[in-house]
Amino acid sequence: MVVGRKSAKRKEYILGCVERGMGKAMLEILAPVREELFAQEALVQRALDVAGGCPPKEHVSAAATVDAEWHNPQKYIRPALVLLTSRLYQHRPDVAVPLAAVHQFIYLAGRVHTGVAEESALRRKNAREAYQFPVLVGDYLYGRFFTTLCDAGQDHLLGDLARVISAMNEGGMMRARNAQGQADYDILEIIRLETAELLASCCRLGGVAGGASGPETGHLYNLGLELGLAFGRLEEGHSFPDAAGHLQRALNELSLLFCRRTSDQLERFIRLFLACGYPPEGWVLDAAGGLAG
């Protein structure tokens, strides 16, 4: 009985975190996958309890990156897309929920590895010590993506996800070379690799988890890619009209799907961004941790 009460309190706490991280409009749109978002969050939280716990004081930036991303309301975009696209077909929560967590692990791991460069001062003293903890945290999260995938019996998707991780790292290297004046890569290509390919995977593999195949998976990939290009451009400071074109193309891809069970939720998800920007108004946290707007 005591264990049951603790489990219920933990669920209530995590679910509260989910709801505090979203505005009312987004909560309504994601109502059909509310419990599944909680289940995905619980899977990832167990890993973060290890990854973010008691880092060496000189490496707090790695744990802080995990914590900041975990409390960033925009983090729900990736698991939500996996769950919403899976629901377009024969939705299987036992497959879709772990797959949503897998994409979240990949996103968080990438963010931690990106932050390694911030410890340049320490690197000058001892390069091995400076890199070791942040790299270990990122590698641990990548490892959790692999074990979560295998535990769900979806290891046949490993090749697809490995290609996404390679693309993200390639984009990061291109950005670094640009910053160092060694190259002049197109920023849209960098955004595609760093941001859009992961969202494309969320949509395509979410559909695959529900049984999508053939041309459907191509449309789902394009849908996620356009969403990722829109979000990435806005994060880079591009104008909203530039991003809006990608959002409209995402809607066009959605309209081409043969199977459109519950697609109204996914359409509303995209239209909220199209109408309100990124993140949508009301999907932000105020200083006190409550909903703004």
C-alpha positions in Angstrom: 0.0 0.0 0.0 2.8 2.4 0.8 4.5 1.7 -2.5 1.2 2.4 -4.3 0.8 5.7 -2.6 4.3 6.8 -3.5 3.7 5.8 -7.1 0.5 7.7 -7.2 2.1 10.8 -5.7 5.0 10.6 -8.2 2.6 10.3 -11.1 0.6 13.3 -9.8 3.9 15.3 -9.5 5.1 14.5 -13.0 1.7 15.0 -14.6 1.6 18.4 -12.9 5.0 19.3 -14.5 3.6 18.3 -17.9 0.5 20.6 -17.4 2.5 23.5 -16.0 4.7 23.4 -19.1 1.8 23.9 -21.6 -0.7 26.6 -22.3 -4.4 25.9 -22.3 -4.7 25.7 -26.0 -2.0 23.1 -26.3 -3.3 21.1 -23.4 -6.7 20.9 -25.2 -5.1 19.7 -28.4 -3.0 17.1 -26.7 -5.7 15.9 -24.4 -6.0 12.5 -26.3 -2.4 11.7 -25.5 -2.2 13.3 -22.1 -1.6 10.0 -20.2 0.8 8.8 -22.8 2.8 12.0 -22.5 3.0 11.4 -18.8 4.2 7.8 -19.4 6.9 9.0 -21.8 7.9 11.7 -19.3 8.2 9.2 -16.5 10.5 7.0 -18.6 12.8 9.9 -19.4 12.7 11.2 -15.8 14.1 8.0 -14.4 17.1 8.4 -16.6 17.5 12.1 -15.8 17.5 11.3 -12.1 20.8 9.5 -12.8 22.2 11.8 -15.5 21.6 15.0 -13.5 22.4 13.8 -10.0 25.3 15.3 -8.1 27.7 16.3 -11.0 31.2 17.4 -10.2 31.0 21.1 -9.3 33.2 22.1 -12.2 30.8 20.4 -14.6 27.5 21.7 -13.5 26.8 23.1 -17.0 26.1 19.6 -18.3 23.5 18.9 -15.6 22.2 22.4 -15.9 21.7 21.9 -19.7 19.6 18.7 -19.0 17.6 20.5 -16.3 17.0 23.6 -18.5 15.8 21.5 -21.5 13.7 19.3 -19.2 11.8 22.4 -17.9 11.6 24.0 -21.3 7.9 23.7 -22.5 9.0 23.3 -26.1 10.4 19.9 -25.2 6.9 18.4 -25.6 7.0 19.0 -29.3 8.9 15.8 -30.2 7.1 13.2 -28.1 3.8 14.8 -29.0 4.5 14.4 -32.7 5.4 10.8 -32.2 2.1 10.1 -30.3 -0.1 12.2 -32.6 1.2 10.6 -35.8 0.9 7.1 -34.4 -2.8 7.9 -33.6 -3.4 8.5 -37.3 -3.2 4.8 -37.8 -3.6 1.7 -35.5 -2.1 3.3 -32.4 -0.2 1.0 -30.1 0.8 2.8 -26.9 3.2 0.0 -25.9 5.2 0.9 -29.0 4.5 4.7 -29.4 5.3 5.7 -25.8 8.8 4.2 -25.7 9.4 5.6 -29.2 8.4 9.1 -28.0 10.9 8.7 -25.1 13.6 7.5 -27.5 13.3 10.8 -29.5 13.4 12.8 -26.3 16.6 11.0 -25.2 18.2 11.8 -28.6 17.2 15.4 -28.3 18.5 15.8 -24.8 21.8 14.0 -25.5 22.4 16.3 -28.5 21.8 19.4 -26.4 24.3 18.2 -23.7 27.0 17.5 -26.3 26.4 20.9 -27.9 27.1 22.5 -24.6 30.6 20.9 -24.2 32.2 23.9 -25.9 31.0 26.2 -23.1 33.7 24.8 -20.8 36.6 26.2 -22.8 38.3 27.7 -19.8 38.5 24.4 -18.0 39.6 22.7 -21.3 42.7 24.9 -21.3 43.8 23.4 -18.0 42.9 19.8 -18.5 41.2 18.8 -21.7 40.4 15.3 -20.6 38.7 16.5 -17.3 36.8 19.2 -19.1 35.2 16.9 -21.7 34.7 13.8 -19.6 31.6 14.5 -17.6 29.5 16.3 -20.2 30.4 13.7 -22.8 29.5 10.9 -20.4 26.1 12.5 -19.7 25.3 12.8 -23.4 26.5 9.3 -24.1 24.5 7.9 -21.2 21.3 9.5 -22.7 22.2 8.0 -26.1 22.6 4.7 -24.4 19.2 5.0 -22.8 17.7 5.6 -26.2 19.1 2.3 -27.4 18.0 0.3 -24.3 14.5 1.8 -24.4 14.2 0.9 -28.1 15.3 -2.7 -27.4 13.1 -3.1 -24.4 10.1 -2.1 -26.6 11.1 -4.7 -29.2 11.7 -1.9 -31.8 15.5 -2.4 -32.4 14.8 -2.8 -36.1 14.5 1.0 -36.1 18.0 1.5 -34.9 19.4 2.2 -38.3 16.8 4.9 -39.0 17.6 6.6 -35.7 21.4 6.2 -36.1 21.1 8.1 -39.4 19.2 10.9 -37.6 21.9 11.2 -34.9 24.6 11.3 -37.6 22.7 14.1 -39.4 22.4 16.1 -36.1 26.2 15.7 -35.5 27.0 16.6 -39.1 24.9 19.8 -38.8 26.7 20.7 -35.5 30.1 20.2 -37.2 29.1 22.4 -40.1 27.9 25.1 -37.6 31.2 25.0 -35.7 33.2 25.3 -39.0 31.2 28.3 -40.0 31.8 29.9 -36.5 35.5 29.3 -36.8 35.6 30.9 -40.3 36.7 27.6 -41.9 33.6 27.2 -44.1 30.4 28.9 -45.2 27.7 26.3 -45.1 24.1 27.3 -45.9 22.2 27.9 -42.6 19.1 26.2 -44.0 21.1 23.0 -44.5 22.4 23.2 -41.0 18.9 23.7 -39.6 17.7 20.7 -41.6 20.4 18.5 -40.2 20.5 19.8 -36.6 16.7 20.3 -36.0 14.4 19.2 -38.8 15.7 15.6 -39.3 14.7 14.7 -35.7 11.2 16.1 -36.1 10.9 14.3 -39.4 11.8 11.1 -37.6 9.2 11.8 -34.9 6.5 12.0 -37.5 7.7 9.2 -39.8 8.5 6.6 -37.1 5.4 7.6 -35.1 3.4 6.7 -38.2 5.4 3.5 -38.6 4.6 2.6 -35.0 0.9 2.8 -35.9 1.3 0.7 -39.1 1.9 3.3 -41.8 3.8 2.2 -44.8 4.6 3.1 -48.4 3.9 6.7 -49.6 2.3 7.5 -46.2 5.7 7.4 -44.5 7.1 9.8 -47.1 4.4 12.3 -46.4 4.9 12.0 -42.7 8.6 12.5 -43.1 8.0 15.7 -45.2 5.5 16.9 -42.7 8.0 16.6 -39.8 10.8 18.1 -41.9 8.8 21.2 -42.7 7.9 21.6 -39.1 11.5 21.3 -38.1 12.6 23.8 -40.7 10.0 26.3 -39.4 11.0 25.8 -35.7 14.7 25.9 -36.5 14.4 29.1 -38.5 12.5 30.8 -35.8 15.2 29.7 -33.2 17.8 31.2 -35.5 15.9 34.6 -35.5 14.4 34.4 -39.0 11.2 36.2 -39.6 7.9 34.5 -39.0 6.7 34.8 -42.6 9.8 32.8 -43.6 8.8 30.0 -41.2 5.1 30.2 -42.0 5.8 28.9 -45.5 7.2 25.7 -44.0 4.2 25.3 -41.6 1.8 25.7 -44.6 3.7 23.0 -46.5 3.4 20.8 -43.4 -0.3 21.2 -43.6 -0.2 20.3 -47.3 1.6 17.1 -46.5 -1.0 16.2 -43.9 -3.8 16.7 -46.4 -2.1 14.1 -48.7 -2.4 11.2 -46.1 -4.8 8.5 -47.0 -5.4 7.5 -43.4 -6.6 10.5 -41.3 -7.9 9.1 -38.1 -7.8 11.8 -35.5 -5.8 14.0 -37.8 -7.8 17.0 -36.6 -5.6 17.1 -33.5 -2.4 17.1 -35.5 -3.8 19.8 -37.8 -4.8 21.9 -34.8 -1.3 21.4 -33.4 0.3 22.9 -36.6 -2.3 25.6 -37.0 -1.7 26.8 -33.4 2.0 27.5 -34.4 0.9 29.0 -37.7 -1.5 31.4 -35.8 0.5 32.2 -32.7 4.2 31.7 -33.5 6.8 29.6 -31.8 6.2 28.7 -29.1 2.4 29.4 -29.3 1.2 32.2 -27.0 0.3 30.7 -23.7 2.8 27.8 -24.0 5.5 29.4 -21.9 6.4 29.5 -18.2 6.4 32.6 -16.2 9.1 33.3 -13.6 7.1 31.6 -10.9 6.7 28.4 -12.9 3.0 29.0 -13.7 1.4 29.4 -17.0 1.8 32.8 -18.7 -1.0 34.1 -20.8 
